[in-house]
Amino acid sequence: MPDLRGKHMKNAVFLGIDMGTTGIRMILTDTAGEVLSERSAGIEKSFVFCEDEHYSEQDPRAWELPLLKTLDSILGDAGNCELLAIAVDSTSGTVLPVDKRCRPLSNAMLHNDSRAREESDYIRARTGISVKPSFALSKILWIKNKKPELFEKAYKFNHAADYIRGIISGNFETTDFSNAVKTGYDLAKGEWPHSIESVLGVPLQKLPEVVKTGEVIGELKRSIRERFGIKHAVKIVAGATDSTTGFYSSGARVSGDWNTTIGTVFGVRGIADEFLKDPEGLIYAHRHPEGYWLPGAASNTGGEALRLFFHDDLKEYDNKIAKMAPTGAYVYPLARKSEKFPFLNMEARGFIKSDACDPLVMFKAFLEGASYVERMIYEKIAGIGYAVGENIYSMGGGAYSRPWMQIRANVLKKNICKARVVETAFGAAMIAASGAYYSSLSEAIEHMVTMDLVFKPDTKEVAVYDELYETFVAECRLRGYF
């Protein structure tokens, strides 16, 4: 296959495919990150009813038709463009066994399937591999223990992204090192731990070959190319998990860059030269294809607590607080008991300390409280030894709140940045570009991501928030949170 990198083709385009839990989303973009087309399809019909709440399954055979229909639709939009590469991301931890003809042998066990509790305990105790019941390795051992005939028939255990790539390329035997993490892959050594076979009895030959994100692992099937008159080979590039792919779309690209995703909860992830283990074990890590580490963690605070108190009126409140002064109130926004970062405390509860009853004051106090927690998070990260740069990139629903973005800039004393396109499928398209056009993923991000909004600290309010923040931390310490 000819290497087209460096040949700046005028009409070169790339396709990112995001395989989610409820649907498939695709984005077609050019070398400058202009989104040329977007398409999506629901996969609700693939859900399988399970009486046990710990079970969560889909029929992978029901993924193929929505995938190919969406692919047909978006490739029809490509027109005279030169499609160079495709990359796929998916939810991490989803796993399904396939036979030698790469046909599914059972339903896919989804990322939130938690039936393998005994298996995860056994793996941790006997191998030292850090897993949870929802991890793919725990589920594979569950299949071995509970469905030995199925386990014996399994030729390979695919992740969701592997299976989707296989449908369009024919290669079902390769995975990326991001998806492989929850199957126990050792990112430091770059290999499957031998204990998976010697202790757990899972032959390593049943696991896929692992490559770095951005590596070319195949070509688009000839039958699909011919349908659209594509005469050249289209590269299939190894992707990543959905959260990792989304992180790349935020614009973070060099060591010291961090991103906060504000959704139901807070998720943070950064780029670092090395992985520094914190004594409490609260930070996990993925790997960047250029050798960096991607440390990350999650807090239970976030949008869930806001919706619990303010329901569907968030935008209405948002529009009314922009010019409001700092409230002086203290809120730790938790929807339920327990916090896992910046400290681990299963008994921690949210609190409100305020003399005000005005709903607008309380709404802003919630945003301030969440921002205080975010500052605690980054101070914890810096305390472990990680560099935290001057820009914090932002994704998730909370990144669309301008007042909140400004509050965060003032509290964190950082520039809060939001990219123009923060879609997981867009991140996958950039990964595709890194494998077929740009020399690296960092270069693809540099050329394809455009900042839409940048909020800088307001020097007048920084000093006020510094004092309020110290009192907030004291309130948390008084309650025995850490």
N, C-alpha and C positions, 0 to 999 in steps of 0.2 A: 504494500500500500504506500503510495507516495506521501512524503511528509510535506504538508502545505504551509507549515509554520514559517513566518517571515515573508510569505508571498501575500502581500496585502490586497486580497481580492475585494473588489468593490462591493459585490453583492453577497458576501459570506454571511451565513446565518447559523444559529445554533438552537437546539431544542432542549428544554429542560422538562422532565416529567416528574411530577410529585405524586407519589402513591400514598394517599392518606387513608384514614380509617373509613371515612364515609364517601370518598370520591377520588377521582383522578384529575389532576390539573396539569395543563401544559402551557408553556410560554415559549414563543419563538422570538429571538432577539438578534440584533446585528452586532457588529464588532464594537460599537459605541454604547451598547446597552439600551438601545431604543427597542421598546417592546413592539413588535410588529403584529402579533396576534396572540390571543389567549383563548383557550378552550378548556372545558371541564365536563365531567360526566359523573353522575352518582353511581355508587356501587352498593346501594342499600339492599338490593336483592341477593347479595352474596352473604348477608348476615345469617347465621344459624342460631335458632333459638336454643338456649341452654338453661335448664332448670336451676343448676347450681350457679350461684352468683359469682363464684370464682372462675367459671369458665367463660371464655370469650372467643368465638370462632367465626370464620368466614369460609365459604366455599371458593377456593382460588380459581376454579373453572369458570366462575361467574365474573371474574375480572377481565377475561380476554376480550369479550365482545365490546364492553365500554372502552377498553384501551384502544382497540383497533379502530372503532368508530371515531373516537376523538383524534386519533392519529391521522386518519383519513381527512378529517375536517381541517385540522391545522396545517397539514402538508398541502392541502388544496389552496391555502392562503400564501404559500411560499412563492408562488408565481415564478418570476425569472431569477429568484434568489438561488444562491449556491449553498445548499444545506451541507455543512461539513461534519457535524458531530451531534450526538445525543447523549445525555446523561440522565440517570434515574436516581431519585432518592425515595426513601420510605421510612415509616415508623420503625424505630429500633426494637428488637426483641421479638418481632413476629417471625415465626418459623413454620416450615412445612416440609414433609418428606416427599421426595420424588423418586420414581423408579429409574431404571437404566434408559428408558425411552423418554425420561424427563416429564412423566405424567404425574400429577399429584396423587398420592396414596391415601390422603385424608384431608380433612379440613385444615386450614391454617390456624394455628394457635396465635392469637393477636397479642400485641404489645402489652395489653392490660389484663391478660389471662394470668391468674395468680394461683392456679391449682397446685403448682409444684413446690409447696412449702417444705415438705419433708426432704425433697431432693436438694433444695437450695441449702438447707441446714447441713445436709450430708456433704455437699461439695465444699462448703466453707470449712467444715471440720476436718475433712480428709485430705484436701488438696491445698487449702489456703487461698483458692481463687475466690475473689469477692463477687458474689452473685446474690440476686434477689429471686423470689419465686417467679417474677415476671420475665426474667432473663431467658434468652434462648437456650443456654446450656442447661438450665434447670428443667426446661420443658423437654429437651431431648432425653435427659435422664429419666424423666417421668414416662416418656414413651417406652423407653427400654424396660423400665420396671413394670409398668401397667399394661403395655401392649407389645409384648416381646415379638409377636409374629410380624407386626407392622414395622418394628425396629429392624428386624432381619431383612425385610423386603426393601427397606430404604437404601437407595443408592447414594443419594446426597440429601443433606438437610439444607434447604434454601432459606434465605431471608426473603422478605417480600420484594425488595428491590432486585435481588438475583433472579427471582422468578419472572418479574416483569421484563427485565432485560433479556431473559432467555426467550420469551415469546417473540420479541422483535429481532433477535440476533441468532438464536439457536444455541447460545452458550449459557448453560445452566450450572456450570461447574466452577464459576469464579465469583468471589465477593470482594468488597472493599474493606479496608481495615477499620473503617468507622462502624459499619454494621457488624463486623466480626467481634467487636469489643464485648457485646453481651452474650457471645458464645464462648467467651473465655480467652480470646486471643491476647497474647502477651505483646503489648505495643512496644515495650522497652527492648525485648529480645527479637521482635519481629517473627514470631513463630507460635504455633499451637503448643501449649504446655503438654509435655509427655504424660503428665498425670491424668489428662483427659482419657487417654487410652489405658494406661497401666493401672490406674486406681478406679476410674469410673467405668471402664470397659466399653468406652465409645471409640471404635476404630477411627483414627484420624483420616482415613481414606473416605469416610462418610461425610467429612467436613469439606467445604469448598477451598479451592486455592485462594490465597489472600494476596491482593495487590493494593497499592496506594491509590487513594482518591486521585483522579485525573489521568490514570494510566489507560491506554487503549486496550480493550479486551475483546474486540470483535468488530463486526460490520453489520449494518442494517441488512436484513434479509433481501435477497434479490427480488423476491415476489412483491415486496412492499415498494421497492425502488421502481420497478417496472410499471407499477400502477400509476406512478406520477411522472414517468419519463425521466427519472433520475439515472443518468448514465454513469456517474462516478461513484466510487465507494464512499459510504457514509460511516464514519467511525462511531463505535459505541464505546463510551468512556466510563470508567468506574466512578460512581457517585459517592454518596455518604448517607448518613441518617438524616431525617428531616430537620432535626434541631441544629445539626452541624451545618447542613446546607443553608438553612435560614441565616445562621450566624454569618456566613460568608456574604450574604446579600446585604448585610447591615453596613458594609464598607470597612469593617475591621480587617487589616491586612498586614500589620507589622507588630513586632514584639512590643508589648505595653498597651496595645489597643484592647479595649474591653467593650462588651455590649450588654445592655440590660434589656431583656424582653419582658414587657409588662402585659401579661395576660391574666388568666385566673389567678396565677401566682407570679412571683418574680423569678426569673431565671437569669443568671449572669454567666458569661463565658469570655475568656480572653485569649491572647496569644502570648506565649512565653518561650524563652530560650530553653528552659528546662522545667521539669515537673518537680515541684517542691511539696512534699507530703506534709500536711498539717497534722499536729499531734492528735487532734480529735477525729481525723479521718472524714471530714465533712466535704472535702473537695475531691472531685473525680477528674478524669482527663481523657480527652480524645487526642488524636495526633494529626498534625498538619502535614500535607504531602511534601513540604519543603523542610521537614525536620523539626519544626517548632512543636511545642505542646499546646493543647487547648484546654487549660484548666477551667472548671466550671462548678457551679453550685446553684441551689434553689432555695428560696425562702417561701414560707406559706402566706406571706402578706401579698397583697395585689388587688386585682380587680374584683375578685370574689367578695371581699369584705365591702367594697364600695357598692356593689349591686345589692348586697344584703340590706344595706341601710338606705340606699337612695334609688333602688330599683331601676327603672328605665328613664330616670330624669337626669342622667349624667350630663348629657349635652346641654340641657337647659341650665343646670347649675354652672357648668363650665363657662358659659357665655357671660355669667354675671359676676365672676370673682376675679377677673383679670387685674383690675385696679385696686383690689382690696389689700390692705396692709397685712403683714404677718399676724396671725391670730393670737399667738401666745398660749394657745391650747395644746394639749398633749394627747395624741391618739396613737395607740399601737393597733393597726388595723388587721385583726385576725378574724376570720369567719368561724373558726372552730379552735378547740384547744390543741396546742403543740406548735412548736417552731423548730426548724431544722437548720437555719442559717440566717444571721451571723453567729448563732449559738444553737446548740441542740438542747431543747428542753421540752419534753413531752407534756409537761404540766402547764406550760406558759399559756396564758389567756390574753386576749386583746384587752386594752383598757382605754378609757376616756377620762381625761382630767381637764375640765373646763367649767368656767362660770357662765358661759354663753349658751343660749338656747336657740339662737338664730340658725335655721337650717343651712344658710349660705356659709356662716362661720364654721359650722361643723363640717361641711363638705370640704372647705379649704383645709381645715385641720386634719382631715383624713389624708388629703394629698400631701400635706406637710409631714405627717407621721410616717407615711410610706417612704417619703424622701429621706427622713431621718434614718429609717431602717436601711435604705440603700447606702447612705453614707457609712453606717456601721459595717455594712457588708464590705465596702471597698477599703475601709480602714483595717478590717480583719485580713483581707487579702494582702494588703500592703505589709501588714505586720508579719505575715508568714514569709515575706521576702519577694513577692511578685512586684514587678514594676507596673504602675497604673499611670497611664499617660494623661494628657490634658483633655483628651476627647473621650467622652463616653457615648458610644453609638446606641441607638434605641430602636426597638421593634415592638410589635404587639399593639393592642388597642390603646393602651395608655400613651403611646408615642404620638397619637393624633390629638391629644389634649395640649394646646399651646400653653395655657396657664400652668399645667402640671410640669411641662418641660422647663418653663422658666423657674418654677419653684425648685426643681431638681438642680438646675444650674446654680442657683443661689445657695442652696444647702450644701451641695457637693463641691462647690467652687471649681467646677469643671465646665467645659463646653459640652452641651448636650446636642447630639447630631442625629438627624433622621434622614435616611436616604430616600430618594424619589420612589424607588421600587423596592419594597421589602417583602418579597414573595419567595417562598421556598422554591417554587419551580424556576424562578429567576436565578436563584443561587445554583440550581442544577444546570441551567443554561451556561452560566459562567464556568462551571467545572468542565462542561463540554468544550467550551472555547479554550480552556487551559490545556486540553489534551490535543487540540487540532489546529490552533491558530496562534495563541500567545505562548511565550516560553515558560510561563509558570502561572499558578493560580493567583499569586500576588499581582502579577502584571495584568491579568484579566480583570481583577477587581479594580485596579488603578484606572483602567481605561473604560470600564463598563458601569461603574457605580458613580452616580451623581448625587451630591447632597442636596436635599430639598429644603431643609430647615436646620439652622444652627442657632442655639440659644446660648448666649454668653452670660456669665455671672454679672448681676447688677451690684456694683460695689457698695451702694447705699444699704442694700438689704443683706449682704453677706455678713456684716458684723452682727446684725440683729439675729440672724439665723444661727450664727456661731454660738451665741449665748443660749438661745432656745435649745439648740442641739445638746449642749452639755447637760442641761436640766433634764432633757428627755432620756439621755443615757443614764443619769442618776436615778430616774424613775424606774427604769428597767432593772438596775442593780438593786434598788430598794425592794423590788418584788422577787428578788432571788433568781432572775432569769439567767444570770451568769456570775 
